Amino acid sequence: MPTIKLVAERAATGRVREIYDEIKPVLGTAFVPANFRAVAHNPDHLEAYWQQYKAIMEGGSVAKPIKEIIAMVVSALNNCAA
């Protein structure tokens, strides 16, 4: 059970809504993952986290699909929910 209340997509406004609207097409999902919704109480934190995520996942010499697999395995090992 989460201990941090997540910012629901339907409740997002302003800059949070803008970032949520960017996250979905970049990730190729119809939803904003919980890790982003957990930090969305502070739009500046959400912005920084999103920028860091994009820099890590889009840059470097390791292909994005490999990075996504690594992230999925680490999440599973840590018993993280979607």
Gaussian input, Z-matrix of N, CA and C with variables (Angstrom, degrees):
# hf/3-21g

backbone

0 1
 N
 C     1     B1
 C     2     B2     1     A1
 N     3     B3     2     A2     1     D1
 C     4     B4     3     A3     2     D2
 C     5     B5     4     A4     3     D3
 N     6     B6     5     A5     4     D4
 C     7     B7     6     A6     5     D5
 C     8     B8     7     A7     6     D6
 N     9     B9     8     A8     7     D7
 C    10    B10     9     A9     8     D8
 C    11    B11    10    A10     9     D9
 N    12    B12    11    A11    10    D10
 C    13    B13    12    A12    11    D11
 C    14    B14    13    A13    12    D12
 N    15    B15    14    A14    13    D13
 C    16    B16    15    A15    14    D14
 C    17    B17    16    A16    15    D15
 N    18    B18    17    A17    16    D16
 C    19    B19    18    A18    17    D17
 C    20    B20    19    A19    18    D18
 N    21    B21    20    A20    19    D19
 C    22    B22    21    A21    20    D20
 C    23    B23    22    A22    21    D21
 N    24    B24    23    A23    22    D22
 C    25    B25    24    A24    23    D23
 C    26    B26    25    A25    24    D24
 N    27    B27    26    A26    25    D25
 C    28    B28    27    A27    26    D26
 C    29    B29    28    A28    27    D27
 N    30    B30    29    A29    28    D28
 C    31    B31    30    A30    29    D29
 C    32    B32    31    A31    30    D30
 N    33    B33    32    A32    31    D31
 C    34    B34    33    A33    32    D32
 C    35    B35    34    A34    33    D33
 N    36    B36    35    A35    34    D34
 C    37    B37    36    A36    35    D35
 C    38    B38    37    A37    36    D36
 N    39    B39    38    A38    37    D37
 C    40    B40    39    A39    38    D38
 C    41    B41    40    A40    39    D39
 N    42    B42    41    A41    40    D40
 C    43    B43    42    A42    41    D41
 C    44    B44    43    A43    42    D42
 N    45    B45    44    A44    43    D43
 C    46    B46    45    A45    44    D44
 C    47    B47    46    A46    45    D45
 N    48    B48    47    A47    46    D46
 C    49    B49    48    A48    47    D47
 C    50    B50    49    A49    48    D48
 N    51    B51    50    A50    49    D49
 C    52    B52    51    A51    50    D50
 C    53    B53    52    A52    51    D51
 N    54    B54    53    A53    52    D52
 C    55    B55    54    A54    53    D53
 C    56    B56    55    A55    54    D54
 N    57    B57    56    A56    55    D55
 C    58    B58    57    A57    56    D56
 C    59    B59    58    A58    57    D57
 N    60    B60    59    A59    58    D58
 C    61    B61    60    A60    59    D59
 C    62    B62    61    A61    60    D60
 N    63    B63    62    A62    61    D61
 C    64    B64    63    A63    62    D62
 C    65    B65    64    A64    63    D63
 N    66    B66    65    A65    64    D64
 C    67    B67    66    A66    65    D65
 C    68    B68    67    A67    66    D66
 N    69    B69    68    A68    67    D67
 C    70    B70    69    A69    68    D68
 C    71    B71    70    A70    69    D69
 N    72    B72    71    A71    70    D70
 C    73    B73    72    A72    71    D71
 C    74    B74    73    A73    72    D72
 N    75    B75    74    A74    73    D73
 C    76    B76    75    A75    74    D74
 C    77    B77    76    A76    75    D75
 N    78    B78    77    A77    76    D76
 C    79    B79    78    A78    77    D77
 C    80    B80    79    A79    78    D78
 N    81    B81    80    A80    79    D79
 C    82    B82    81    A81    80    D80
 C    83    B83    82    A82    81    D81
 N    84    B84    83    A83    82    D82
 C    85    B85    84    A84    83    D83
 C    86    B86    85    A85    84    D84
 N    87    B87    86    A86    85    D85
 C    88    B88    87    A87    86    D86
 C    89    B89    88    A88    87    D87
 N    90    B90    89    A89    88    D88
 C    91    B91    90    A90    89    D89
 C    92    B92    91    A91    90    D90
 N    93    B93    92    A92    91    D91
 C    94    B94    93    A93    92    D92
 C    95    B95    94    A94    93    D93
 N    96    B96    95    A95    94    D94
 C    97    B97    96    A96    95    D95
 C    98    B98    97    A97    96    D96
 N    99    B99    98    A98    97    D97
 C   100   B100    99    A99    98    D98
 C   101   B101   100   A100    99    D99
 N   102   B102   101   A101   100   D100
 C   103   B103   102   A102   101   D101
 C   104   B104   103   A103   102   D102
 N   105   B105   104   A104   103   D103
 C   106   B106   105   A105   104   D104
 C   107   B107   106   A106   105   D105
 N   108   B108   107   A107   106   D106
 C   109   B109   108   A108   107   D107
 C   110   B110   109   A109   108   D108
 N   111   B111   110   A110   109   D109
 C   112   B112   111   A111   110   D110
 C   113   B113   112   A112   111   D111
 N   114   B114   113   A113   112   D112
 C   115   B115   114   A114   113   D113
 C   116   B116   115   A115   114   D114
 N   117   B117   116   A116   115   D115
 C   118   B118   117   A117   116   D116
 C   119   B119   118   A118   117   D117
 N   120   B120   119   A119   118   D118
 C   121   B121   120   A120   119   D119
 C   122   B122   121   A121   120   D120
 N   123   B123   122   A122   121   D121
 C   124   B124   123   A123   122   D122
 C   125   B125   124   A124   123   D123
 N   126   B126   125   A125   124   D124
 C   127   B127   126   A126   125   D125
 C   128   B128   127   A127   126   D126
 N   129   B129   128   A128   127   D127
 C   130   B130   129   A129   128   D128
 C   131   B131   130   A130   129   D129
 N   132   B132   131   A131   130   D130
 C   133   B133   132   A132   131   D131
 C   134   B134   133   A133   132   D132
 N   135   B135   134   A134   133   D133
 C   136   B136   135   A135   134   D134
 C   137   B137   136   A136   135   D135
 N   138   B138   137   A137   136   D136
 C   139   B139   138   A138   137   D137
 C   140   B140   139   A139   138   D138
 N   141   B141   140   A140   139   D139
 C   142   B142   141   A141   140   D140
 C   143   B143   142   A142   141   D141
 N   144   B144   143   A143   142   D142
 C   145   B145   144   A144   143   D143
 C   146   B146   145   A145   144   D144
 N   147   B147   146   A146   145   D145
 C   148   B148   147   A147   146   D146
 C   149   B149   148   A148   147   D147
 N   150   B150   149   A149   148   D148
 C   151   B151   150   A150   149   D149
 C   152   B152   151   A151   150   D150
 N   153   B153   152   A152   151   D151
 C   154   B154   153   A153   152   D152
 C   155   B155   154   A154   153   D153
 N   156   B156   155   A155   154   D154
 C   157   B157   156   A156   155   D155
 C   158   B158   157   A157   156   D156
 N   159   B159   158   A158   157   D157
 C   160   B160   159   A159   158   D158
 C   161   B161   160   A160   159   D159
 N   162   B162   161   A161   160   D160
 C   163   B163   162   A162   161   D161
 C   164   B164   163   A163   162   D162
 N   165   B165   164   A164   163   D163
 C   166   B166   165   A165   164   D164
 C   167   B167   166   A166   165   D165
 N   168   B168   167   A167   166   D166
 C   169   B169   168   A168   167   D167
 C   170   B170   169   A169   168   D168
 N   171   B171   170   A170   169   D169
 C   172   B172   171   A171   170   D170
 C   173   B173   172   A172   171   D171
 N   174   B174   173   A173   172   D172
 C   175   B175   174   A174   173   D173
 C   176   B176   175   A175   174   D174
 N   177   B177   176   A176   175   D175
 C   178   B178   177   A177   176   D176
 C   179   B179   178   A178   177   D177
 N   180   B180   179   A179   178   D178
 C   181   B181   180   A180   179   D179
 C   182   B182   181   A181   180   D180
 N   183   B183   182   A182   181   D181
 C   184   B184   183   A183   182   D182
 C   185   B185   184   A184   183   D183
 N   186   B186   185   A185   184   D184
 C   187   B187   186   A186   185   D185
 C   188   B188   187   A187   186   D186
 N   189   B189   188   A188   187   D187
 C   190   B190   189   A189   188   D188
 C   191   B191   190   A190   189   D189
 N   192   B192   191   A191   190   D190
 C   193   B193   192   A192   191   D191
 C   194   B194   193   A193   192   D192
 N   195   B195   194   A194   193   D193
 C   196   B196   195   A195   194   D194
 C   197   B197   196   A196   195   D195
 N   198   B198   197   A197   196   D196
 C   199   B199   198   A198   197   D197
 C   200   B200   199   A199   198   D198
 N   201   B201   200   A200   199   D199
 C   202   B202   201   A201   200   D200
 C   203   B203   202   A202   201   D201
 N   204   B204   203   A203   202   D202
 C   205   B205   204   A204   203   D203
 C   206   B206   205   A205   204   D204
 N   207   B207   206   A206   205   D205
 C   208   B208   207   A207   206   D206
 C   209   B209   208   A208   207   D207
 N   210   B210   209   A209   208   D208
 C   211   B211   210   A210   209   D209
 C   212   B212   211   A211   210   D210
 N   213   B213   212   A212   211   D211
 C   214   B214   213   A213   212   D212
 C   215   B215   214   A214   213   D213
 N   216   B216   215   A215   214   D214
 C   217   B217   216   A216   215   D215
 C   218   B218   217   A217   216   D216
 N   219   B219   218   A218   217   D217
 C   220   B220   219   A219   218   D218
 C   221   B221   220   A220   219   D219
 N   222   B222   221   A221   220   D220
 C   223   B223   222   A222   221   D221
 C   224   B224   223   A223   222   D222
 N   225   B225   224   A224   223   D223
 C   226   B226   225   A225   224   D224
 C   227   B227   226   A226   225   D225
 N   228   B228   227   A227   226   D226
 C   229   B229   228   A228   227   D227
 C   230   B230   229   A229   228   D228
 N   231   B231   230   A230   229   D229
 C   232   B232   231   A231   230   D230
 C   233   B233   232   A232   231   D231
 N   234   B234   233   A233   232   D232
 C   235   B235   234   A234   233   D233
 C   236   B236   235   A235   234   D234
 N   237   B237   236   A236   235   D235
 C   238   B238   237   A237   236   D236
 C   239   B239   238   A238   237   D237
 N   240   B240   239   A239   238   D238
 C   241   B241   240   A240   239   D239
 C   242   B242   241   A241   240   D240
 N   243   B243   242   A242   241   D241
 C   244   B244   243   A243   242   D242
 C   245   B245   244   A244   243   D243

   B1=1.4464
   B2=1.5264
   B3=1.3388
   B4=1.4615
   B5=1.5251
   B6=1.3290
   B7=1.4571
   B8=1.5237
   B9=1.3313
   B10=1.4566
   B11=1.5258
   B12=1.3084
   B13=1.4578
   B14=1.5288
   B15=1.3162
   B16=1.4582
   B17=1.5206
   B18=1.3453
   B19=1.4581
   B20=1.5256
   B21=1.3232
   B22=1.4663
   B23=1.5205
   B24=1.3146
   B25=1.4661
   B26=1.5284
   B27=1.3154
   B28=1.4626
   B29=1.5275
   B30=1.3366
   B31=1.4589
   B32=1.5253
   B33=1.3121
   B34=1.4641
   B35=1.5238
   B36=1.3235
   B37=1.4642
   B38=1.5310
   B39=1.3180
   B40=1.4530
   B41=1.5225
   B42=1.3289
   B43=1.4697
   B44=1.5231
   B45=1.3207
   B46=1.4693
   B47=1.5219
   B48=1.3103
   B49=1.4789
   B50=1.5258
   B51=1.3308
   B52=1.4600
   B53=1.5319
   B54=1.3211
   B55=1.4684
   B56=1.5240
   B57=1.3281
   B58=1.4646
   B59=1.5323
   B60=1.3335
   B61=1.4640
   B62=1.5252
   B63=1.3215
   B64=1.4627
   B65=1.5270
   B66=1.3203
   B67=1.4641
   B68=1.5301
   B69=1.3111
   B70=1.4733
   B71=1.5261
   B72=1.3237
   B73=1.4670
   B74=1.5253
   B75=1.3354
   B76=1.4691
   B77=1.5260
   B78=1.3322
   B79=1.4649
   B80=1.5265
   B81=1.3234
   B82=1.4556
   B83=1.5122
   B84=1.3516
   B85=1.4622
   B86=1.5199
   B87=1.3195
   B88=1.4693
   B89=1.5244
   B90=1.3367
   B91=1.4595
   B92=1.5238
   B93=1.3261
   B94=1.4582
   B95=1.5319
   B96=1.3329
   B97=1.4604
   B98=1.5379
   B99=1.3141
   B100=1.4604
   B101=1.5263
   B102=1.3232
   B103=1.4645
   B104=1.5306
   B105=1.3264
   B106=1.4635
   B107=1.5263
   B108=1.3236
   B109=1.4648
   B110=1.5232
   B111=1.3333
   B112=1.4653
   B113=1.5278
   B114=1.3207
   B115=1.4689
   B116=1.5255
   B117=1.3177
   B118=1.4655
   B119=1.5240
   B120=1.3244
   B121=1.4700
   B122=1.5247
   B123=1.3144
   B124=1.4572
   B125=1.5240
   B126=1.3250
   B127=1.4651
   B128=1.5274
   B129=1.3339
   B130=1.4620
   B131=1.5256
   B132=1.3276
   B133=1.4670
   B134=1.5191
   B135=1.3301
   B136=1.4588
   B137=1.5257
   B138=1.3189
   B139=1.4652
   B140=1.5273
   B141=1.3317
   B142=1.4682
   B143=1.5278
   B144=1.3157
   B145=1.4636
   B146=1.5263
   B147=1.3186
   B148=1.4634
   B149=1.5301
   B150=1.3288
   B151=1.4632
   B152=1.5306
   B153=1.3353
   B154=1.4625
   B155=1.5276
   B156=1.3145
   B157=1.4633
   B158=1.5280
   B159=1.3326
   B160=1.4670
   B161=1.5257
   B162=1.3200
   B163=1.4635
   B164=1.5261
   B165=1.3182
   B166=1.4668
   B167=1.5236
   B168=1.3132
   B169=1.4675
   B170=1.5222
   B171=1.3159
   B172=1.4605
   B173=1.5267
   B174=1.3110
   B175=1.4555
   B176=1.5185
   B177=1.3151
   B178=1.4623
   B179=1.5062
   B180=1.3306
   B181=1.4621
   B182=1.5277
   B183=1.3172
   B184=1.4620
   B185=1.5267
   B186=1.3191
   B187=1.4686
   B188=1.5344
   B189=1.3363
   B190=1.4610
   B191=1.5308
   B192=1.3475
   B193=1.4712
   B194=1.5308
   B195=1.3296
   B196=1.4658
   B197=1.5272
   B198=1.3205
   B199=1.4667
   B200=1.5254
   B201=1.3292
   B202=1.4645
   B203=1.5217
   B204=1.3200
   B205=1.4715
   B206=1.5249
   B207=1.3248
   B208=1.4669
   B209=1.5252
   B210=1.3308
   B211=1.4658
   B212=1.5278
   B213=1.3305
   B214=1.4602
   B215=1.5314
   B216=1.3227
   B217=1.4648
   B218=1.5307
   B219=1.3255
   B220=1.4651
   B221=1.5236
   B222=1.3284
   B223=1.4633
   B224=1.5244
   B225=1.3293
   B226=1.4695
   B227=1.5318
   B228=1.3131
   B229=1.4670
   B230=1.5134
   B231=1.3303
   B232=1.4593
   B233=1.5284
   B234=1.3379
   B235=1.4705
   B236=1.5198
   B237=1.3259
   B238=1.4692
   B239=1.5299
   B240=1.3167
   B241=1.4666
   B242=1.5079
   B243=1.3296
   B244=1.4706
   B245=1.4893
   A1=109.16
   A2=117.33
   A3=120.17
   A4=112.07
   A5=115.88
   A6=120.15
   A7=111.23
   A8=117.17
   A9=122.12
   A10=107.96
   A11=116.28
   A12=119.95
   A13=108.11
   A14=116.16
   A15=122.11
   A16=110.18
   A17=116.13
   A18=120.74
   A19=107.51
   A20=115.29
   A21=120.80
   A22=110.18
   A23=115.48
   A24=120.06
   A25=111.04
   A26=117.13
   A27=120.33
   A28=111.41
   A29=118.21
   A30=122.06
   A31=112.48
   A32=117.57
   A33=121.37
   A34=111.02
   A35=115.17
   A36=121.19
   A37=109.21
   A38=115.64
   A39=121.47
   A40=113.77
   A41=114.94
   A42=121.00
   A43=111.38
   A44=118.08
   A45=120.90
   A46=109.64
   A47=117.41
   A48=121.92
   A49=109.95
   A50=117.74
   A51=121.36
   A52=111.36
   A53=116.37
   A54=119.75
   A55=110.35
   A56=117.31
   A57=120.38
   A58=109.97
   A59=115.78
   A60=119.48
   A61=112.36
   A62=117.76
   A63=121.65
   A64=111.18
   A65=116.70
   A66=121.70
   A67=111.54
   A68=116.54
   A69=120.11
   A70=113.38
   A71=120.82
   A72=118.37
   A73=113.54
   A74=116.89
   A75=118.78
   A76=110.25
   A77=116.45
   A78=120.26
   A79=112.42
   A80=116.23
   A81=119.86
   A82=112.96
   A83=115.93
   A84=120.73
   A85=109.93
   A86=115.23
   A87=121.18
   A88=110.98
   A89=116.69
   A90=121.40
   A91=109.54
   A92=115.99
   A93=121.97
   A94=106.92
   A95=118.13
   A96=120.51
   A97=112.81
   A98=114.94
   A99=122.09
   A100=112.96
   A101=118.15
   A102=118.98
   A103=111.30
   A104=117.92
   A105=120.52
   A106=110.98
   A107=116.95
   A108=120.24
   A109=111.56
   A110=117.39
   A111=121.40
   A112=112.33
   A113=117.72
   A114=120.10
   A115=112.54
   A116=117.36
   A117=121.53
   A118=114.07
   A119=118.23
   A120=119.76
   A121=110.27
   A122=115.99
   A123=121.49
   A124=107.61
   A125=118.35
   A126=120.90
   A127=113.71
   A128=117.49
   A129=120.17
   A130=111.23
   A131=116.77
   A132=120.27
   A133=110.70
   A134=116.39
   A135=120.22
   A136=110.18
   A137=116.55
   A138=121.49
   A139=110.68
   A140=116.80
   A141=120.89
   A142=110.89
   A143=116.67
   A144=121.06
   A145=110.52
   A146=117.36
   A147=122.21
   A148=110.40
   A149=117.37
   A150=120.68
   A151=110.74
   A152=116.73
   A153=120.64
   A154=110.37
   A155=116.69
   A156=121.28
   A157=110.28
   A158=116.62
   A159=120.25
   A160=111.05
   A161=117.46
   A162=120.84
   A163=110.83
   A164=116.59
   A165=120.37
   A166=111.02
   A167=116.50
   A168=119.85
   A169=113.20
   A170=118.38
   A171=120.88
   A172=112.55
   A173=118.13
   A174=120.78
   A175=113.01
   A176=114.81
   A177=120.66
   A178=113.83
   A179=114.40
   A180=120.53
   A181=113.82
   A182=118.19
   A183=121.86
   A184=108.04
   A185=116.77
   A186=121.70
   A187=110.74
   A188=115.76
   A189=121.50
   A190=112.86
   A191=120.42
   A192=118.49
   A193=113.35
   A194=117.15
   A195=120.26
   A196=109.88
   A197=117.04
   A198=120.73
   A199=110.67
   A200=116.96
   A201=120.76
   A202=111.01
   A203=117.00
   A204=120.64
   A205=109.99
   A206=116.69
   A207=120.42
   A208=109.97
   A209=117.16
   A210=120.70
   A211=111.26
   A212=116.78
   A213=120.76
   A214=110.75
   A215=117.35
   A216=121.12
   A217=110.42
   A218=117.41
   A219=120.60
   A220=110.04
   A221=117.53
   A222=120.41
   A223=110.99
   A224=116.40
   A225=119.86
   A226=110.63
   A227=117.20
   A228=120.44
   A229=112.22
   A230=116.28
   A231=120.99
   A232=112.70
   A233=116.30
   A234=121.88
   A235=113.05
   A236=116.16
   A237=120.63
   A238=110.08
   A239=115.82
   A240=121.03
   A241=108.74
   A242=116.77
   A243=121.22
   A244=112.33
   D1=127.70
   D2=-179.30
   D3=-65.18
   D4=143.90
   D5=176.37
   D6=-99.94
   D7=-9.94
   D8=178.08
   D9=-108.10
   D10=127.70
   D11=177.58
   D12=-71.63
   D13=126.90
   D14=-178.84
   D15=-84.61
   D16=146.19
   D17=176.78
   D18=-85.00
   D19=110.16
   D20=-178.26
   D21=-65.16
   D22=148.49
   D23=178.87
   D24=-58.60
   D25=-40.55
   D26=-177.39
   D27=-68.25
   D28=-19.55
   D29=-179.80
   D30=-95.33
   D31=-8.65
   D32=-175.79
   D33=-72.64
   D34=137.12
   D35=177.81
   D36=-136.27
   D37=168.23
   D38=173.81
   D39=57.08
   D40=-134.58
   D41=-176.81
   D42=-63.68
   D43=-35.45
   D44=178.00
   D45=-60.91
   D46=-44.87
   D47=178.04
   D48=-60.42
   D49=-42.97
   D50=179.63
   D51=-61.85
   D52=-43.62
   D53=179.59
   D54=-67.79
   D55=-42.85
   D56=176.47
   D57=-56.39
   D58=-43.21
   D59=-179.12
   D60=-66.95
   D61=-23.64
   D62=175.81
   D63=-82.72
   D64=-37.07
   D65=-175.77
   D66=-60.11
   D67=-48.02
   D68=-173.07
   D69=-58.64
   D70=-50.64
   D71=179.58
   D72=-69.28
   D73=-33.45
   D74=179.02
   D75=-65.86
   D76=-41.78
   D77=179.34
   D78=-81.67
   D79=-15.81
   D80=-178.25
   D81=73.06
   D82=34.01
   D83=-179.96
   D84=-121.51
   D85=162.85
   D86=177.23
   D87=-94.60
   D88=5.20
   D89=-177.19
   D90=-142.88
   D91=162.23
   D92=175.07
   D93=-94.55
   D94=121.62
   D95=-179.18
   D96=-59.65
   D97=154.34
   D98=-175.36
   D99=-58.93
   D100=-34.72
   D101=-178.03
   D102=-60.98
   D103=-35.59
   D104=177.78
   D105=-76.60
   D106=-38.33
   D107=179.71
   D108=-66.87
   D109=-25.41
   D110=179.91
   D111=-70.50
   D112=-31.63
   D113=-178.35
   D114=-97.70
   D115=-0.77
   D116=-173.53
   D117=-72.95
   D118=-5.45
   D119=175.54
   D120=-63.79
   D121=-25.32
   D122=177.21
   D123=-119.65
   D124=105.20
   D125=-176.80
   D126=-55.73
   D127=-33.42
   D128=178.55
   D129=-66.86
   D130=-39.20
   D131=177.45
   D132=-67.18
   D133=-42.51
   D134=178.01
   D135=-60.00
   D136=-45.79
   D137=179.79
   D138=-59.21
   D139=-47.99
   D140=-178.90
   D141=-63.55
   D142=-43.22
   D143=-179.74
   D144=-64.11
   D145=-43.50
   D146=-179.96
   D147=-63.58
   D148=-43.78
   D149=179.20
   D150=-63.91
   D151=-41.21
   D152=178.19
   D153=-64.68
   D154=-44.18
   D155=179.64
   D156=-58.08
   D157=-47.84
   D158=-179.53
   D159=-62.51
   D160=-41.44
   D161=-179.63
   D162=-62.90
   D163=-40.50
   D164=-179.52
   D165=-71.57
   D166=-46.59
   D167=-173.75
   D168=-77.12
   D169=-28.97
   D170=-176.00
   D171=-93.56
   D172=-27.91
   D173=-175.35
   D174=-96.55
   D175=177.76
   D176=174.31
   D177=89.11
   D178=-179.25
   D179=-175.38
   D180=-95.36
   D181=-9.78
   D182=177.83
   D183=-88.98
   D184=131.01
   D185=-178.28
   D186=-63.24
   D187=144.79
   D188=-178.88
   D189=-55.18
   D190=-42.54
   D191=178.69
   D192=-59.60
   D193=-34.72
   D194=177.41
   D195=-67.82
   D196=-42.73
   D197=177.40
   D198=-60.61
   D199=-39.97
   D200=179.91
   D201=-65.73
   D202=-39.17
   D203=177.48
   D204=-64.62
   D205=-44.04
   D206=178.40
   D207=-59.85
   D208=-45.81
   D209=179.79
   D210=-61.51
   D211=-40.02
   D212=179.80
   D213=-65.38
   D214=-44.04
   D215=-179.62
   D216=-64.89
   D217=-44.00
   D218=178.90
   D219=-62.25
   D220=-41.78
   D221=178.31
   D222=-62.71
   D223=-43.02
   D224=179.17
   D225=-63.59
   D226=-42.97
   D227=179.35
   D228=-63.72
   D229=-28.30
   D230=179.17
   D231=-94.54
   D232=9.94
   D233=179.07
   D234=55.92
   D235=40.10
   D236=178.66
   D237=-83.37
   D238=138.72
   D239=175.01
   D240=-89.29
   D241=160.01
   D242=-179.13
   D243=-70.34

